[in-house]
Amino acid sequence: MKTNMKPLPYEWLLEVINISTLPTVIVDQEGLVYYLNKAYCDILSVNLDDAIGQPVQEIIENSRMHIVAKTGKEELEDIQPINGTVMIANRYPLIIKGELVGAVGTVMFPNPDDLRQYKNKVQQLIEELKHTRTNTIKDLNSNYTFQDLMGSSPVFQSVKQFAEKVSGSDSSVLLTGESGTGKELFAHAIHNSSLRDKYPFIPVNCASIPADLLESELFGYEDGAFTGAKKGGKKGLFEIANHGTVFLDEIGDMPFSMQSKLLRALQEREIKRVGGQNLVHVDVRIIAATNRDLEKMVEDGSFRQDLYYRLNVINIEVPPLRKRKEDIEFITNKLIKKLEGKFYRQGTSISSEVLEKFQQHSWPGNVRELENVLERTLNVLDSQTIQVEHLPLYIRDAGDVERRINKATRSERNSPDKSPIDMSPDSVQPLKETLASAEKEAIKHALSIADGNKLTAAKMLGVGKTSFYEKCKRHGIN
Ligand SMILES: Nc1ncnc2c1ncn2[C@@H]1O[C@H](COP(=O)(O)OP(=O)(O)OP(=O)(O)O)[C@@H](O)[C@H]1O
């Protein structure tokens, strides 16, 4: 190739090689050191004049430059320990006018601190990548907007409109309401219509992370913070969510000791990693949710009042399904449409009797329960129309229980002596046994509504998961 470039003077070339901070060595075809730049002389603590003309393997530990100068084959990213430090070596054959005349080599990380910093950086990137990957998969399944929130009743519409209105604000939101009413869906929708929508939405289930891990999950940790901690430390979810939203689900289950640390983070907008000294500024919006009565928890001292006020700047109470019965038919039809795709069906409908049963049922598991019931029904449906006999027994009984109670109350009121309640002494059981059998029935009922999911069943019953597991064990429920 012909260029107009003048050949670089020899001194210039040497200066260029010396300016480079990358330790560089040039050997001739015999593997004798032709030139060693300043960076390499420094890390080897050798004098250039003493090194020139010496076999390279005598000057540089574990060198293979003399081999490359013979084979003419480059060796890239080879591990080369020098003075007890692992370095990455790149070795290139030096070919001038088509002839192999020697080799040139460089090494990276001559300083152990550089290597450590590099490793930390890579480790952090790997952590972020893993987290992003998990969340991307999750987001693909749950990237909800307000349009996904089903419900046409005036009460639901007004809650939805209010939530939409406050999406743009940066204030904390507390979503309250029974299990399965769609609080998490609301949190997604609020984030997605806020100015933070291009940044992460990080959901954290405060009930499912063990108390002693919660702080390091939320705020991260430094290298060596505790036994088993990853080398290089780890970013917490608050740092990962920077500029986005952290959704603290089941906030009522956050351990008391953690509540004060969360409060500090919200007030100062700064977090301190576990085992760290530095404060890291974070910009996140908090959306919290619970189906527990936080006000009562504040009263009985199990939830910090100051944190409650911090979180409850905007309160959105999602109404239960039984308080918006107009929505039942609407949501049922929408869910059927959604499920038809899953079961490769078309034209499925429900009978008016089924709708009546649905209206009579109290739906303690709300939309989640309705979704489960319909999915279970469509799974086994061999006709186009869902009839009462296709429904689970406890829904078929809906209304009957209420009717029986009403009838009993009415007849008791009208003719107390003809009460339908069994008045024989044998019908009375010790209170302890009566309560135990009622508890067992309630657990079985909740489990059947929650499709066997114990965490959901525990939530619907309003008990902690440890106590729920103990109760299941006591009653022999698996
Ligand atoms: N209004 C709604 N429109 C569409 N789907 C809904 C609605 N409400 C709830 N769902 C569905 O019900 C299920 C439960 O919703 P979600 O997890 O948001 O409830 P939640 O109130 O956060 O429950 P929990 O308190 O148990 O965590 C999800 O599958 C969700 O898609």
The ligand as an SDF file (V2000), in Angstrom:
LIG
                    3D

 31 33  0  0  0  0  0  0  0  0999 V2000
  -58.8030   -5.7380   38.1860 N   0  0  0  0  0  0  0  0  0  0  0  0
  -58.1310   -6.7840   37.7030 C   0  0  0  0  0  0  0  0  0  0  0  0
  -58.0840   -6.9890   36.3730 N   0  0  0  0  0  0  0  0  0  0  0  0
  -57.4250   -8.0350   35.8530 C   0  0  0  0  0  0  0  0  0  0  0  0
  -56.7910   -8.9820   36.5890 N   0  0  0  0  0  0  0  0  0  0  0  0
  -56.8120   -8.8270   37.9250 C   0  0  0  0  0  0  0  0  0  0  0  0
  -57.4700   -7.7200   38.5430 C   0  0  0  0  0  0  0  0  0  0  0  0
  -57.3100   -7.8360   39.8560 N   0  0  0  0  0  0  0  0  0  0  0  0
  -56.5780   -8.9290   40.0600 C   0  0  0  0  0  0  0  0  0  0  0  0
  -56.2810   -9.5380   38.8930 N   0  0  0  0  0  0  0  0  0  0  0  0
  -55.5360  -10.8050   38.7180 C   0  0  0  0  0  0  0  0  0  0  0  0
  -55.6070  -11.4770   39.9660 O   0  0  0  0  0  0  0  0  0  0  0  0
  -54.3490  -12.0110   40.3410 C   0  0  0  0  0  0  0  0  0  0  0  0
  -53.8860  -11.3880   41.6290 C   0  0  0  0  0  0  0  0  0  0  0  0
  -53.5630  -10.0350   41.4000 O   0  0  0  0  0  0  0  0  0  0  0  0
  -52.4600   -9.2690   42.2630 P   0  0  0  0  0  0  0  0  0  0  0  0
  -51.2960  -10.1660   42.5460 O   0  0  0  0  0  0  0  0  0  0  0  0
  -52.1860   -7.9660   41.6310 O   0  0  0  0  0  0  0  0  0  0  0  0
  -53.2740   -9.0930   43.6190 O   0  0  0  0  0  0  0  0  0  0  0  0
  -52.7680   -8.5310   45.0120 P   0  0  0  0  0  0  0  0  0  0  0  0
  -53.8470   -7.6670   45.5480 O   0  0  0  0  0  0  0  0  0  0  0  0
  -51.4120   -7.9210   44.8600 O   0  0  0  0  0  0  0  0  0  0  0  0
  -52.6780   -9.8750   45.8510 O   0  0  0  0  0  0  0  0  0  0  0  0
  -51.7980  -10.2100   47.1570 P   0  0  0  0  0  0  0  0  0  0  0  0
  -52.2120   -9.2330   48.2470 O   0  0  0  0  0  0  0  0  0  0  0  0
  -52.2110  -11.6030   47.4800 O   0  0  0  0  0  0  0  0  0  0  0  0
  -50.3740  -10.0800   46.7780 O   0  0  0  0  0  0  0  0  0  0  0  0
  -53.4190  -11.7510   39.1860 C   0  0  0  0  0  0  0  0  0  0  0  0
  -53.4020  -12.8900   38.3550 O   0  0  0  0  0  0  0  0  0  0  0  0
  -54.0440  -10.5830   38.4610 C   0  0  0  0  0  0  0  0  0  0  0  0
  -53.7580  -10.6450   37.1020 O   0  0  0  0  0  0  0  0  0  0  0  0
  1  2  1  0
  2  3  1  0
  2  7  2  0
  3  4  2  0
  4  5  1  0
  5  6  2  0
  6  7  1  0
  6 10  1  0
  7  8  1  0
  8  9  2  0
  9 10  1  0
 10 11  1  0
 11 12  1  0
 11 30  1  0
 12 13  1  0
 13 14  1  0
 13 28  1  0
 14 15  1  0
 15 16  1  0
 16 17  2  0
 16 18  1  0
 16 19  1  0
 19 20  1  0
 20 21  2  0
 20 22  1  0
 20 23  1  0
 23 24  1  0
 24 25  2  0
 24 26  1  0
 24 27  1  0
 28 29  1  0
 28 30  1  0
 30 31  1  0
M  END
$$$$
